[in-house]
Amino acid sequence: MMEKNRSTTRERAAVSGRSGQLAGGGSQNGRKNGSAIVTYLLLLNFIFIALFMGAVLGVERIEGYKIATTEYYGLMNIGGIFIALTLLLAVALYAVVMLPITLAANRWLRHPLLQTALFTGLFLWAGQLQYRDYPLDFREGYGLSPWTSWWMFGLAGLLYAGANLLLGRLAGRERP
């Protein structure tokens, strides 16, 4: 009699689309959702912010020493405030732009090369925006190169895509 009840519960779970979940056994799905949340929080806290800030500060360091004083006084003059503004920008960009794109890419764009191309392209676009943030007279007058921004942000995009794929695989691994 007990065996018959278990099989009926399994059949109902299979029909409702929850074949991995039995009554009282929903922890497997909870672990998967929990690991997905941890994955995206890790991408937010450690990886995206570090990569984005590293790219912005790297470009500022490489190109900023040619200028010494830019329109917003650069890293040399405002130091900590520039870093704080970059941190706030990185947090806002992740929450508004990158988190939804990352969730959509992980759901519908499964191929690793396509995800790498998407994230690298987005970071290259951000590098182009960062380069164009300098006024035209600074770009021409001080000989600023767009390649510096593109290389720094492109590398950050490749690293972000790699981290996203690695953390996605780690989160998708079944636990005993």
Summary of the structure (lengths in Angstrom):
residues: 176
radius of gyration: 22.8
end to end distance: 29.2
largest distance: 86.2
contacts: 486
relative contact order: 0.13
helix: 82%
strand: 0%
